Amino acid sequence: MTPPSSKELRQLRAQAHSLKPVVTVAGKGLALSVLEELDRALNDHELIKVKVAVGDREQRESVIEELCSQSGAYLVQRVGNIATLLRTNPQADPRKSNLHRSR
């Protein structure tokens, strides 16, 4: 996946502003079930927010990096313990996709 341009990043951040986190990483960390749910959410919605409620800032940063590398997603934005991730899906259902719905 090619990184979005700065203009595209601004648009993606604006689209994600009203979204609620759909995946939460908590005490058990990156369990298989969390990665499966992340994959399903990215396939369906393409642009999602993830709540990372583990440890201190450095631990959250490493968890977010791991989420991106494991899922093939691109980090759009990180604010506090909320990360906005993007992974485009050409076969995404327009009724579920946050990218198609907001156009």
C-alpha positions as CSV (number, residue, x, y, z in Angstrom):
1,M,0.0,0.0,0.0
2,T,1.4,3.4,-1.0
3,P,1.3,6.0,1.8
4,P,-1.4,8.7,1.3
5,S,-0.3,12.2,0.4
6,S,-0.6,15.0,2.9
7,K,-3.8,16.2,1.3
8,E,-5.3,12.6,1.5
9,L,-4.2,12.3,5.1
10,R,-6.1,15.5,6.0
11,Q,-9.2,14.1,4.2
12,L,-8.8,10.8,6.0
13,R,-8.5,12.5,9.4
14,A,-11.6,14.5,8.7
15,Q,-13.5,11.4,7.7
16,A,-12.4,9.6,10.9
17,H,-13.2,12.4,13.2
18,S,-16.7,11.2,14.0
19,L,-15.8,7.5,14.1
20,K,-15.8,5.5,17.3
21,P,-13.2,2.9,18.1
22,V,-14.3,-0.6,16.8
23,V,-11.3,-2.6,18.2
24,T,-9.8,-2.3,21.7
25,V,-6.4,-3.7,22.7
26,A,-6.4,-4.0,26.5
27,G,-4.7,-6.1,29.2
28,K,-4.1,-9.3,27.1
29,G,-2.3,-7.3,24.4
30,L,-2.3,-8.6,20.8
31,A,-4.1,-11.8,21.3
32,L,-5.1,-13.8,18.2
33,S,-8.7,-12.8,18.6
34,V,-7.8,-9.1,18.6
35,L,-5.8,-9.5,15.4
36,E,-8.7,-11.4,13.8
37,E,-11.2,-8.7,14.8
38,L,-8.8,-6.0,13.5
39,D,-8.6,-7.8,10.1
40,R,-12.3,-8.2,9.9
41,A,-12.9,-4.5,10.8
42,L,-10.3,-3.3,8.2
43,N,-11.9,-5.5,5.5
44,D,-15.3,-4.2,6.2
45,H,-14.7,-0.5,7.1
46,E,-11.2,0.2,5.6
47,L,-10.8,3.3,7.9
48,I,-11.1,2.5,11.6
49,K,-10.2,3.7,15.0
50,V,-8.5,1.4,17.5
51,K,-8.3,2.0,21.2
52,V,-5.0,0.9,22.7
53,A,-5.4,0.7,26.5
54,V,-2.1,-0.8,27.5
55,G,0.8,0.5,29.6
56,D,2.6,3.7,29.0
57,R,3.2,5.8,25.8
58,E,6.1,3.6,24.6
59,Q,4.2,0.4,25.0
60,R,1.2,1.9,23.2
61,E,3.5,3.0,20.3
62,S,5.0,-0.4,20.0
63,V,1.5,-2.1,20.0
64,I,0.3,0.3,17.3
65,E,3.4,-0.4,15.2
66,E,2.8,-4.1,15.6
67,L,-0.9,-3.7,14.7
68,C,0.1,-1.9,11.5
69,S,2.8,-4.5,10.5
70,Q,0.6,-7.5,11.3
71,S,-2.4,-6.2,9.5
72,G,-0.8,-4.3,6.6
73,A,-2.6,-1.1,7.6
74,Y,-1.3,2.4,7.4
75,L,-1.3,4.6,10.5
76,V,-3.3,7.8,9.6
77,Q,-3.2,9.4,13.0
78,R,-2.6,8.8,16.7
79,V,-4.1,10.9,19.4
80,G,-3.6,9.7,23.0
81,N,-4.6,6.0,23.1
82,I,-6.6,6.1,19.9
83,A,-5.0,5.2,16.6
84,T,-6.7,5.7,13.2
85,L,-5.8,2.9,10.7
86,L,-6.3,2.6,7.0
87,R,-6.2,-0.5,4.7
88,T,-8.0,-0.2,1.4
89,N,-10.1,-3.1,0.2
90,P,-11.2,-3.0,-3.5
91,Q,-14.0,-5.4,-2.8
92,A,-15.3,-3.5,0.3
93,D,-19.1,-3.3,0.7
94,P,-20.0,0.4,0.1
95,R,-22.7,0.2,2.8
96,K,-20.0,-0.8,5.4
97,S,-17.0,1.1,4.2
98,N,-16.2,4.4,6.0
99,L,-14.3,5.6,2.8
100,H,-17.2,5.0,0.4
101,R,-20.0,6.2,2.8
102,S,-18.5,9.6,3.5
103,R,-17.9,10.5,-0.2
